[in-house]
Amino acid sequence: NMLASVTRLRVRSVRFLLPFLWRTFSSQRQVQRAPGFLGGRLLVDRYRTFWTLTDWESEEAMRRFRGSGAHARVMARLPEWCDEAAYAHWVESERTIPAWDVAYERLVSDGRLSRVAHPSKNHSDRQFPRPRLRPLIGTDLKPAASVESKPL
């Protein structure tokens, strides 16, 4: 079994987009080196909305990542930068990254709201528009050990 995690964040203003993207890049590098990280995906959606989908060996591994480094620093900014923020965690029996539609259904059924200082109506109403999958704008995340061990 493994722990799957989905997050959906909407940046509330264009003026926060560059710092958000820079911190996202730093967090992406951190997650790929995090002990217990099994893989994941990033998705850039319309209206400054960003999704992450990650798989972990355990909840403890995910919590260690979440509370440290670049990710912990950006989490402190999210209440001001985002007007929508939600996440869900669940145990998966398959050792493959769930599909986006599965992650979306989990967010709708089990999602929890993160605190934001300027919530949108969608945030307050717990309305999560489906992620745009066509065109799919995103990337797969792989643990650094698997990336570094591949021969050139």
C-alpha positions, 0 to 999 in steps of 0.5 A: 500500500502507499499514500496518494496525495492531491492538491489544488491551488489557485493563485489569486493574482498575476502579481503572485504568479512568478514567486509562486512558480519559482517556489513550485520549481524549488519544491519540485526539486525537493520532492524528487529527492525526498525519502519515501517519494515514489512519483507524481505529476504536476498539472497546470490548469486554466485560471492560475490553477495548479494541481499536484498528485504524489505517491508516498511510501507512508504518511510519515514520509509525506509529512516529513517532506511537507514540513521541511525545506522549500515546500515548508517555506512556500506553504507559509505564503499560500494563505496570502498568494492563493484564493483556493486551496484544497487537498486530499490523502488516501491509501492506494493498493496499486503501486501506480500513480492514480489518474487525474480523474481519480484524484479529482473524485477524491478531492471532491469526496474527501478534500479538505480546505486549506486556510486562505486569507482571501477565499474565492466563492468557489473555495467557500462553497467547496466547488472544485472545477475539473482539471483541464486534461486536454491539452494536458500541460504538466510533467511527471515527477520521478524520484531522483534516485531513479533519474540519477541511476539511468544510464546515459 
